[in-house]
């Protein structure tokens, strides 16, 4: 039994430490308008861009201890406010990323023809 648990531990560790490249474009349905999509593009060098969000403009991203940090500007009402959003990367694979901030969960799919 101990041998089986040890093997399970190593398999689980290998699966969790597998590096998935999160660079690229990620989209989700717009709340209350599922026919429309919004999201962000994570580019090489920590550059981020918003997808279909004129008033919420991302410009930078980084990962710190499994936390995706997105920085940007909120533009509206004749003012611009700098912001930072932090999300735990709950799961990620080549096609889907799940981000959490407390009880708030967002699921994005990879988009190869977005930007």
N, CA, C and O atoms as CSV, one atom per row, in Angstrom:
chain,resi,resn,atom,element,x,y,z
A,1,UNK,N,N,0.827,-1.199,0.000
A,1,UNK,CA,C,0.000,0.000,0.000
A,1,UNK,C,C,0.871,1.262,0.000
A,1,UNK,O,O,0.572,2.224,-0.709
A,2,UNK,N,N,1.934,1.258,0.785
A,2,UNK,CA,C,2.817,2.407,0.851
A,2,UNK,C,C,3.458,2.666,-0.513
A,2,UNK,O,O,3.624,3.815,-0.922
A,3,UNK,N,N,3.815,1.591,-1.206
A,3,UNK,CA,C,4.419,1.723,-2.526
A,3,UNK,C,C,3.428,2.351,-3.521
A,3,UNK,O,O,3.815,3.192,-4.332
A,4,UNK,N,N,2.161,1.945,-3.458
A,4,UNK,CA,C,1.135,2.493,-4.347
A,4,UNK,C,C,0.922,3.975,-4.053
A,4,UNK,O,O,0.816,4.774,-4.983
A,5,UNK,N,N,0.858,4.355,-2.783
A,5,UNK,CA,C,0.687,5.758,-2.421
A,5,UNK,C,C,1.878,6.592,-2.866
A,5,UNK,O,O,1.705,7.721,-3.326
A,6,UNK,N,N,3.074,6.055,-2.737
A,6,UNK,CA,C,4.270,6.765,-3.173
A,6,UNK,C,C,4.234,6.989,-4.676
A,6,UNK,O,O,4.549,8.083,-5.145
A,7,UNK,N,N,3.852,5.963,-5.441
A,7,UNK,CA,C,3.756,6.106,-6.891
A,7,UNK,C,C,2.692,7.142,-7.259
A,7,UNK,O,O,2.903,7.967,-8.148
A,8,UNK,N,N,1.549,7.093,-6.571
A,8,UNK,CA,C,0.479,8.063,-6.816
A,8,UNK,C,C,0.974,9.482,-6.556
A,8,UNK,O,O,0.688,10.388,-7.340
A,9,UNK,N,N,1.701,9.685,-5.486
A,9,UNK,CA,C,2.252,10.986,-5.143
A,9,UNK,C,C,3.139,11.510,-6.267
A,9,UNK,O,O,3.009,12.668,-6.665
A,10,UNK,N,N,4.035,10.680,-6.780
A,10,UNK,CA,C,4.951,11.117,-7.836
A,10,UNK,C,C,4.228,11.403,-9.145
A,10,UNK,O,O,4.598,12.333,-9.862
A,11,UNK,N,N,3.213,10.626,-9.465
A,11,UNK,CA,C,2.428,10.883,-10.672
A,11,UNK,C,C,1.677,12.199,-10.530
A,11,UNK,O,O,1.650,13.002,-11.463
A,12,UNK,N,N,1.070,12.427,-9.374
A,12,UNK,CA,C,0.345,13.667,-9.111
A,12,UNK,C,C,1.288,14.870,-9.159
A,12,UNK,O,O,0.947,15.903,-9.734
A,13,UNK,N,N,2.450,14.739,-8.567
A,13,UNK,CA,C,3.426,15.825,-8.561
A,13,UNK,C,C,3.864,16.154,-9.980
A,13,UNK,O,O,3.983,17.326,-10.337
A,14,UNK,N,N,4.104,15.137,-10.783
A,14,UNK,CA,C,4.512,15.364,-12.174
A,14,UNK,C,C,3.413,16.073,-12.955
A,14,UNK,O,O,3.694,16.972,-13.747
A,15,UNK,N,N,2.172,15.675,-12.739
A,15,UNK,CA,C,1.045,16.302,-13.447
A,15,UNK,C,C,0.881,17.756,-13.034
A,15,UNK,O,O,0.609,18.611,-13.877
A,16,UNK,N,N,1.041,18.045,-11.761
A,16,UNK,CA,C,0.857,19.409,-11.271
A,16,UNK,C,C,1.998,20.329,-11.677
A,16,UNK,O,O,1.792,21.531,-11.845
A,17,UNK,N,N,3.189,19.784,-11.836
A,17,UNK,CA,C,4.326,20.630,-12.150
A,17,UNK,C,C,4.549,20.771,-13.647
A,17,UNK,O,O,5.474,21.459,-14.077
A,18,UNK,N,N,3.700,20.118,-14.447
A,18,UNK,CA,C,3.817,20.223,-15.898
A,18,UNK,C,C,3.570,21.664,-16.302
A,18,UNK,O,O,2.555,22.256,-15.934
A,19,UNK,N,N,4.492,22.221,-17.053
A,19,UNK,CA,C,4.359,23.615,-17.460
A,19,UNK,C,C,3.492,23.726,-18.700
A,19,UNK,O,O,3.806,23.152,-19.743
A,20,UNK,N,N,2.411,24.459,-18.582
A,20,UNK,CA,C,1.547,24.759,-19.709
A,20,UNK,C,C,1.794,26.218,-20.054
A,20,UNK,O,O,1.771,27.086,-19.182
A,21,UNK,N,N,2.027,26.476,-21.315
A,21,UNK,CA,C,2.266,27.839,-21.773
A,21,UNK,C,C,0.946,28.601,-21.780
A,21,UNK,O,O,0.042,28.267,-22.546
A,22,UNK,N,N,0.827,29.620,-20.936
A,22,UNK,CA,C,-0.438,30.372,-20.891
A,22,UNK,C,C,-0.403,31.599,-21.794
A,22,UNK,O,O,-1.385,32.338,-21.870
A,23,UNK,N,N,0.716,31.824,-22.478
A,23,UNK,CA,C,0.734,32.924,-23.431
A,23,UNK,C,C,-0.274,32.643,-24.535
A,23,UNK,O,O,-0.433,31.501,-24.968
A,24,UNK,N,N,-0.944,33.679,-24.981
A,24,UNK,CA,C,-1.954,33.543,-26.020
A,24,UNK,C,C,-3.216,34.287,-25.630
A,24,UNK,O,O,-3.241,35.023,-24.644
A,25,UNK,N,N,-4.256,34.087,-26.414
A,25,UNK,CA,C,-5.528,34.778,-26.188
A,25,UNK,C,C,-6.515,33.862,-25.490
A,25,UNK,O,O,-6.636,32.685,-25.828
A,26,UNK,N,N,-7.226,34.419,-24.505
A,26,UNK,CA,C,-8.196,33.683,-23.688
A,26,UNK,C,C,-9.503,34.467,-23.662
A,26,UNK,O,O,-9.501,35.673,-23.413
A,27,UNK,N,N,-10.626,33.781,-23.921
A,27,UNK,CA,C,-11.922,34.466,-23.958
A,27,UNK,C,C,-12.958,33.744,-23.097
A,27,UNK,O,O,-12.839,32.556,-22.796
A,28,UNK,N,N,-13.974,34.510,-22.718
A,28,UNK,CA,C,-15.127,34.010,-21.967
A,28,UNK,C,C,-16.367,34.721,-22.501
A,28,UNK,O,O,-16.243,35.776,-23.123
A,29,UNK,N,N,-17.552,34.171,-22.275
A,29,UNK,CA,C,-18.768,34.891,-22.671
A,29,UNK,C,C,-18.928,36.172,-21.849
A,29,UNK,O,O,-18.590,36.206,-20.666
A,30,UNK,N,N,-19.438,37.208,-22.479
A,30,UNK,CA,C,-19.760,38.447,-21.764
A,30,UNK,C,C,-20.958,38.151,-20.859
A,30,UNK,O,O,-21.948,37.590,-21.329
A,31,UNK,N,N,-20.895,38.517,-19.567
A,31,UNK,CA,C,-22.029,38.258,-18.679
A,31,UNK,C,C,-23.335,38.809,-19.259
A,31,UNK,O,O,-23.392,39.953,-19.709
A,32,UNK,N,N,-24.370,37.987,-19.241
A,32,UNK,CA,C,-25.709,38.312,-19.738
A,32,UNK,C,C,-25.788,38.506,-21.251
A,32,UNK,O,O,-26.837,38.882,-21.772
A,33,UNK,N,N,-24.684,38.251,-21.961
A,33,UNK,CA,C,-24.671,38.322,-23.425
A,33,UNK,C,C,-23.748,37.211,-23.963
A,33,UNK,O,O,-22.698,37.499,-24.537
A,34,UNK,N,N,-24.141,35.960,-23.775
A,34,UNK,CA,C,-23.242,34.841,-24.096
A,34,UNK,C,C,-22.841,34.747,-25.564
A,34,UNK,O,O,-21.885,34.045,-25.895
A,35,UNK,N,N,-23.554,35.443,-26.450
A,35,UNK,CA,C,-23.172,35.414,-27.862
A,35,UNK,C,C,-21.925,36.262,-28.129
A,35,UNK,O,O,-21.274,36.105,-29.161
A,36,UNK,N,N,-21.594,37.165,-27.189
A,36,UNK,CA,C,-20.403,38.005,-27.297
A,36,UNK,C,C,-19.295,37.437,-26.418
A,36,UNK,O,O,-19.562,36.814,-25.391
A,37,UNK,N,N,-18.053,37.659,-26.832
A,37,UNK,CA,C,-16.900,37.153,-26.082
A,37,UNK,C,C,-15.999,38.311,-25.677
A,37,UNK,O,O,-15.923,39.329,-26.365
A,38,UNK,N,N,-15.321,38.138,-24.550
A,38,UNK,CA,C,-14.349,39.104,-24.049
A,38,UNK,C,C,-13.204,38.341,-23.419
A,38,UNK,O,O,-13.318,37.145,-23.149
A,39,UNK,N,N,-12.115,39.021,-23.186
A,39,UNK,CA,C,-10.999,38.342,-22.543
A,39,UNK,C,C,-9.722,39.147,-22.610
A,39,UNK,O,O,-9.734,40.377,-22.576
A,40,UNK,N,N,-8.612,38.420,-22.706
A,40,UNK,CA,C,-7.307,39.065,-22.704
A,40,UNK,C,C,-6.315,38.228,-23.488
A,40,UNK,O,O,-6.480,37.023,-23.678
A,41,UNK,N,N,-5.287,38.913,-23.930
A,41,UNK,CA,C,-4.182,38.265,-24.615
A,41,UNK,C,C,-2.951,38.431,-23.733
A,41,UNK,O,O,-2.615,39.545,-23.331
A,42,UNK,N,N,-2.281,37.325,-23.434
A,42,UNK,CA,C,-1.063,37.335,-22.636
A,42,UNK,C,C,0.105,37.115,-23.590
A,42,UNK,O,O,0.269,36.031,-24.149
A,43,UNK,N,N,0.902,38.144,-23.766
A,43,UNK,CA,C,1.978,38.098,-24.747
A,43,UNK,C,C,3.331,37.945,-24.071
A,43,UNK,O,O,3.484,38.189,-22.874
A,44,UNK,N,N,4.302,37.537,-24.866
A,44,UNK,CA,C,5.669,37.353,-24.391
A,44,UNK,C,C,6.187,38.650,-23.770
A,44,UNK,O,O,5.904,39.743,-24.261
A,45,UNK,N,N,6.936,38.517,-22.704
A,45,UNK,CA,C,7.514,39.684,-22.051
A,45,UNK,C,C,6.600,40.371,-21.069
A,45,UNK,O,O,6.903,41.471,-20.605
A,46,UNK,N,N,5.461,39.732,-20.736
A,46,UNK,CA,C,4.565,40.307,-19.743
A,46,UNK,C,C,3.621,41.367,-20.269
A,46,UNK,O,O,3.028,42.113,-19.490
A,47,UNK,N,N,3.472,41.441,-21.587
A,47,UNK,CA,C,2.550,42.403,-22.186
A,47,UNK,C,C,1.168,41.764,-22.281
A,47,UNK,O,O,1.037,40.621,-22.719
A,48,UNK,N,N,0.141,42.501,-21.869
A,48,UNK,CA,C,-1.249,42.021,-21.944
A,48,UNK,C,C,-2.071,43.003,-22.757
A,48,UNK,O,O,-1.775,44.197,-22.807
A,49,UNK,N,N,-3.109,42.477,-23.394
A,49,UNK,CA,C,-4.063,43.308,-24.124
A,49,UNK,C,C,-5.463,42.789,-23.872
A,49,UNK,O,O,-5.674,41.584,-23.741
A,50,UNK,N,N,-6.412,43.698,-23.804
A,50,UNK,CA,C,-7.813,43.317,-23.650
A,50,UNK,C,C,-8.383,42.876,-24.993
A,50,UNK,O,O,-7.947,43.335,-26.050
A,51,UNK,N,N,-9.355,41.986,-24.934
A,51,UNK,CA,C,-10.096,41.562,-26.115
A,51,UNK,C,C,-11.552,41.971,-25.912
A,51,UNK,O,O,-12.210,41.504,-24.982
A,52,UNK,N,N,-12.048,42.842,-26.783
A,52,UNK,CA,C,-13.448,43.310,-26.768
A,52,UNK,C,C,-13.852,43.992,-25.465
A,52,UNK,O,O,-14.988,43.846,-25.013
A,53,UNK,N,N,-12.932,44.731,-24.863
A,53,UNK,CA,C,-13.240,45.488,-23.640
A,53,UNK,C,C,-12.619,46.879,-23.769
A,53,UNK,O,O,-11.473,47.089,-23.371
A,54,UNK,N,N,-13.366,47.814,-24.318
A,54,UNK,CA,C,-12.840,49.147,-24.582
A,54,UNK,C,C,-12.542,49.935,-23.309
A,54,UNK,O,O,-11.606,50.735,-23.289
A,55,UNK,N,N,-13.309,49.728,-22.263
A,55,UNK,CA,C,-13.134,50.536,-21.052
A,55,UNK,C,C,-12.262,49.862,-19.997
A,55,UNK,O,O,-11.928,50.475,-18.983
A,56,UNK,N,N,-11.896,48.614,-20.230
A,56,UNK,CA,C,-11.021,47.879,-19.313
A,56,UNK,C,C,-9.823,47.411,-20.130
A,56,UNK,O,O,-9.896,46.406,-20.836
A,57,UNK,N,N,-8.724,48.147,-20.028
A,57,UNK,CA,C,-7.587,47.890,-20.887
A,57,UNK,C,C,-6.401,47.321,-20.100
A,57,UNK,O,O,-5.735,48.026,-19.341
A,58,UNK,N,N,-6.163,46.027,-20.306
A,58,UNK,CA,C,-4.998,45.382,-19.703
A,58,UNK,C,C,-3.742,45.791,-20.456
A,58,UNK,O,O,-3.771,45.985,-21.671
A,59,UNK,N,N,-2.632,45.922,-19.721
A,59,UNK,CA,C,-1.369,46.219,-20.390
A,59,UNK,C,C,-0.209,45.356,-19.895
A,59,UNK,O,O,0.843,45.330,-20.534
A,60,UNK,N,N,-0.375,44.642,-18.764
A,60,UNK,CA,C,0.724,43.827,-18.251
A,60,UNK,C,C,0.196,42.607,-17.506
A,60,UNK,O,O,-0.921,42.617,-16.990
A,61,UNK,N,N,1.020,41.547,-17.457
A,61,UNK,CA,C,0.673,40.342,-16.707
A,61,UNK,C,C,1.945,39.705,-16.184
A,61,UNK,O,O,3.033,39.898,-16.725
A,62,UNK,N,N,1.774,38.928,-15.101
A,62,UNK,CA,C,2.854,38.119,-14.553
A,62,UNK,C,C,2.247,37.026,-13.684
A,62,UNK,O,O,1.086,37.104,-13.284
A,63,UNK,N,N,3.041,36.022,-13.404
A,63,UNK,CA,C,2.615,34.952,-12.504
A,63,UNK,C,C,3.513,34.980,-11.281
A,63,UNK,O,O,4.739,34.977,-11.398
A,64,UNK,N,N,2.894,35.007,-10.102
A,64,UNK,CA,C,3.602,34.975,-8.821
A,64,UNK,C,C,3.002,33.852,-7.989
A,64,UNK,O,O,1.853,33.953,-7.559
A,65,UNK,N,N,3.754,32.789,-7.755
A,65,UNK,CA,C,3.284,31.688,-6.903
A,65,UNK,C,C,1.886,31.202,-7.278
A,65,UNK,O,O,1.001,31.150,-6.423
A,66,UNK,N,N,1.677,30.847,-8.544
A,66,UNK,CA,C,0.412,30.322,-9.049
A,66,UNK,C,C,-0.715,31.363,-9.048
A,66,UNK,O,O,-1.891,31.008,-9.120
A,67,UNK,N,N,-0.355,32.630,-8.966
A,67,UNK,CA,C,-1.314,33.729,-9.030
A,67,UNK,C,C,-1.060,34.500,-10.321
A,67,UNK,O,O,0.052,34.967,-10.566
A,68,UNK,N,N,-2.108,34.630,-11.150
A,68,UNK,CA,C,-2.020,35.462,-12.344
A,68,UNK,C,C,-2.354,36.891,-11.948
A,68,UNK,O,O,-3.434,37.165,-11.424
A,69,UNK,N,N,-1.427,37.791,-12.200
A,69,UNK,CA,C,-1.603,39.207,-11.877
A,69,UNK,C,C,-1.776,39.964,-13.195
A,69,UNK,O,O,-0.881,39.967,-14.040
A,70,UNK,N,N,-2.927,40.600,-13.358
A,70,UNK,CA,C,-3.226,41.406,-14.537
A,70,UNK,C,C,-3.278,42.873,-14.131
A,70,UNK,O,O,-3.953,43.227,-13.165
A,71,UNK,N,N,-2.573,43.721,-14.861
A,71,UNK,CA,C,-2.583,45.154,-14.582
A,71,UNK,C,C,-3.171,45.885,-15.773
A,71,UNK,O,O,-2.999,45.480,-16.923
A,72,UNK,N,N,-3.868,46.971,-15.473
A,72,UNK,CA,C,-4.477,47.712,-16.565
A,72,UNK,C,C,-5.025,49.049,-16.124
A,72,UNK,O,O,-4.734,49.557,-15.041
A,73,UNK,N,N,-5.844,49.603,-17.028
A,73,UNK,CA,C,-6.486,50.890,-16.792
A,73,UNK,C,C,-7.984,50.743,-17.049
A,73,UNK,O,O,-8.401,50.158,-18.049
A,74,UNK,N,N,-8.778,51.277,-16.139
A,74,UNK,CA,C,-10.221,51.358,-16.328
A,74,UNK,C,C,-10.515,52.773,-16.813
A,74,UNK,O,O,-10.179,53.755,-16.153
A,75,UNK,N,N,-11.150,52.856,-17.980
A,75,UNK,CA,C,-11.370,54.144,-18.622
A,75,UNK,C,C,-12.872,54.425,-18.677
A,75,UNK,O,O,-13.638,53.618,-19.204
A,76,UNK,N,N,-13.283,55.552,-18.140
A,76,UNK,CA,C,-14.699,55.905,-18.188
A,76,UNK,C,C,-15.004,57.121,-17.361
A,76,UNK,O,O,-14.244,57.476,-16.459
A,77,UNK,N,N,-16.117,57.767,-17.663
A,77,UNK,CA,C,-16.580,58.944,-16.921
A,77,UNK,C,C,-15.492,60.008,-16.782
A,77,UNK,O,O,-15.323,60.601,-15.716
A,78,UNK,N,N,-14.769,60.241,-17.854
A,78,UNK,CA,C,-13.731,61.285,-17.904
A,78,UNK,C,C,-12.597,61.054,-16.909
A,78,UNK,O,O,-11.943,62.003,-16.475
A,79,UNK,N,N,-12.368,59.811,-16.555
A,79,UNK,CA,C,-11.248,59.505,-15.662
A,79,UNK,C,C,-10.649,58.151,-16.037
A,79,UNK,O,O,-11.321,57.297,-16.617
A,80,UNK,N,N,-9.389,57.974,-15.698
A,80,UNK,CA,C,-8.693,56.713,-15.932
A,80,UNK,C,C,-8.120,56.256,-14.594
A,80,UNK,O,O,-7.412,57.002,-13.918
A,81,UNK,N,N,-8.439,55.019,-14.226
A,81,UNK,CA,C,-8.004,54.478,-12.934
A,81,UNK,C,C,-7.141,53.243,-13.185
A,81,UNK,O,O,-7.567,52.309,-13.865
A,82,UNK,N,N,-5.941,53.243,-12.642
A,82,UNK,CA,C,-5.057,52.075,-12.713
A,82,UNK,C,C,-5.610,50.994,-11.789
A,82,UNK,O,O,-6.150,51.298,-10.725
A,83,UNK,N,N,-5.472,49.724,-12.198
A,83,UNK,CA,C,-5.935,48.624,-11.357
A,83,UNK,C,C,-5.028,47.412,-11.526
A,83,UNK,O,O,-4.270,47.298,-12.490
A,84,UNK,N,N,-5.135,46.520,-10.562
A,84,UNK,CA,C,-4.465,45.220,-10.611
A,84,UNK,C,C,-5.467,44.176,-10.159
A,84,UNK,O,O,-6.116,44.335,-9.126
A,85,UNK,N,N,-5.595,43.102,-10.937
A,85,UNK,CA,C,-6.449,41.973,-10.575
A,85,UNK,C,C,-5.548,40.774,-10.304
A,85,UNK,O,O,-4.562,40.558,-11.009
A,86,UNK,N,N,-5.892,39.995,-9.279
A,86,UNK,CA,C,-5.128,38.790,-8.954
A,86,UNK,C,C,-6.065,37.594,-8.919
A,86,UNK,O,O,-7.117,37.629,-8.280
A,87,UNK,N,N,-5.669,36.534,-9.617
A,87,UNK,CA,C,-6.464,35.312,-9.680
A,87,UNK,C,C,-5.575,34.099,-9.432
A,87,UNK,O,O,-4.498,33.973,-10.015
A,88,UNK,N,N,-6.036,33.220,-8.571
A,88,UNK,CA,C,-5.386,31.926,-8.420
A,88,UNK,C,C,-5.654,31.135,-9.695
A,88,UNK,O,O,-6.780,31.114,-10.192
A,89,UNK,N,N,-4.621,30.487,-10.223
A,89,UNK,CA,C,-4.804,29.617,-11.382
A,89,UNK,C,C,-5.269,28.273,-10.847
A,89,UNK,O,O,-4.460,27.452,-10.414
A,90,UNK,N,N,-6.591,28.053,-10.881
A,90,UNK,CA,C,-7.179,26.837,-10.326
A,90,UNK,C,C,-6.850,25.633,-11.195
A,90,UNK,O,O,-6.565,24.552,-10.680
A,91,UNK,N,N,-6.889,25.817,-12.524
A,91,UNK,CA,C,-6.485,24.758,-13.449
A,91,UNK,C,C,-6.170,25.393,-14.788
A,91,UNK,O,O,-6.686,26.455,-15.137
A,92,UNK,N,N,-5.312,24.718,-15.523
A,92,UNK,CA,C,-4.948,25.197,-16.853
A,92,UNK,C,C,-4.493,24.015,-17.692
A,92,UNK,O,O,-3.795,23.120,-17.214
A,93,UNK,N,N,-4.904,24.033,-18.953
A,93,UNK,CA,C,-4.366,23.089,-19.923
A,93,UNK,C,C,-4.209,23.853,-21.234
A,93,UNK,O,O,-4.315,25.080,-21.246
A,94,UNK,N,N,-3.966,23.165,-22.313
A,94,UNK,CA,C,-3.724,23.849,-23.582
A,94,UNK,C,C,-4.925,24.630,-24.100
A,94,UNK,O,O,-4.760,25.534,-24.919
A,95,UNK,N,N,-6.133,24.298,-23.639
A,95,UNK,CA,C,-7.339,24.911,-24.197
A,95,UNK,C,C,-8.207,25.671,-23.212
A,95,UNK,O,O,-9.119,26.382,-23.632
A,96,UNK,N,N,-7.957,25.546,-21.913
A,96,UNK,CA,C,-8.847,26.150,-20.915
A,96,UNK,C,C,-8.036,26.576,-19.701
A,96,UNK,O,O,-7.106,25.890,-19.277
A,97,UNK,N,N,-8.417,27.738,-19.146
A,97,UNK,CA,C,-7.820,28.196,-17.893
A,97,UNK,C,C,-8.958,28.605,-16.959
A,97,UNK,O,O,-9.884,29.309,-17.362
A,98,UNK,N,N,-8.876,28.158,-15.715
A,98,UNK,CA,C,-9.876,28.494,-14.700
A,98,UNK,C,C,-9.175,29.365,-13.659
A,98,UNK,O,O,-8.172,28.966,-13.067
A,99,UNK,N,N,-9.724,30.563,-13.448
A,99,UNK,CA,C,-9.155,31.532,-12.518
A,99,UNK,C,C,-10.122,31.759,-11.367
A,99,UNK,O,O,-11.336,31.829,-11.563
A,100,UNK,N,N,-9.563,31.875,-10.154
A,100,UNK,CA,C,-10.392,32.087,-8.961
A,100,UNK,C,C,-9.884,33.281,-8.175
A,100,UNK,O,O,-8.682,33.516,-8.053
A,101,UNK,N,N,-10.847,34.027,-7.645
A,101,UNK,CA,C,-10.563,35.081,-6.684
A,101,UNK,C,C,-11.613,34.919,-5.595
A,101,UNK,O,O,-12.729,35.421,-5.722
A,102,UNK,N,N,-11.254,34.217,-4.528
A,102,UNK,CA,C,-12.226,33.867,-3.500
A,102,UNK,C,C,-13.239,32.903,-4.089
A,102,UNK,O,O,-12.868,31.863,-4.633
A,103,UNK,N,N,-14.539,33.248,-3.980
A,103,UNK,CA,C,-15.600,32.420,-4.546
A,103,UNK,C,C,-15.884,32.745,-6.012
A,103,UNK,O,O,-16.662,32.050,-6.665
A,104,UNK,N,N,-15.260,33.785,-6.519
A,104,UNK,CA,C,-15.476,34.223,-7.902
A,104,UNK,C,C,-14.609,33.367,-8.833
A,104,UNK,O,O,-13.383,33.369,-8.729
A,105,UNK,N,N,-15.263,32.637,-9.743
A,105,UNK,CA,C,-14.560,31.735,-10.667
A,105,UNK,C,C,-14.838,32.178,-12.097
A,105,UNK,O,O,-15.980,32.446,-12.467
A,106,UNK,N,N,-13.778,32.250,-12.892
A,106,UNK,CA,C,-13.901,32.604,-14.313
A,106,UNK,C,C,-13.244,31.511,-15.139
A,106,UNK,O,O,-12.139,31.069,-14.828
A,107,UNK,N,N,-13.928,31.074,-16.198
A,107,UNK,CA,C,-13.398,30.050,-17.090
A,107,UNK,C,C,-13.202,30.647,-18.477
A,107,UNK,O,O,-14.129,31.202,-19.067
A,108,UNK,N,N,-11.989,30.524,-18.984
A,108,UNK,CA,C,-11.642,31.047,-20.292
A,108,UNK,C,C,-11.208,29.903,-21.202
A,108,UNK,O,O,-10.637,28.912,-20.746
A,109,UNK,N,N,-11.486,30.053,-22.487
A,109,UNK,CA,C,-10.975,29.092,-23.462
A,109,UNK,C,C,-9.957,29.809,-24.347
A,109,UNK,O,O,-10.037,31.018,-24.565
A,110,UNK,N,N,-9.001,29.031,-24.849
A,110,UNK,CA,C,-7.979,29.601,-25.713
A,110,UNK,C,C,-8.615,29.950,-27.067
A,110,UNK,O,O,-9.427,29.196,-27.601
A,111,UNK,N,N,-8.234,31.083,-27.592
A,111,UNK,CA,C,-8.750,31.533,-28.876
A,111,UNK,C,C,-7.551,31.778,-29.789
A,111,UNK,O,O,-6.702,32.621,-29.501
A,112,UNK,N,N,-7.493,31.043,-30.876
A,112,UNK,CA,C,-6.350,31.171,-31.782
A,112,UNK,C,C,-6.535,32.266,-32.841
A,112,UNK,O,O,-5.568,32.659,-33.494
A,113,UNK,N,N,-7.759,32.759,-33.015
A,113,UNK,CA,C,-7.991,33.801,-34.023
A,113,UNK,C,C,-8.556,35.086,-33.404
A,113,UNK,O,O,-9.284,35.827,-34.065
A,114,UNK,N,N,-8.222,35.346,-32.148
A,114,UNK,CA,C,-8.687,36.549,-31.446
A,114,UNK,C,C,-7.560,37.556,-31.345
A,114,UNK,O,O,-6.380,37.226,-31.466
A,115,UNK,N,N,-7.959,38.778,-31.122
A,115,UNK,CA,C,-7.070,39.866,-30.739
A,115,UNK,C,C,-7.523,41.176,-31.219
A,115,UNK,O,O,-6.866,42.187,-30.968
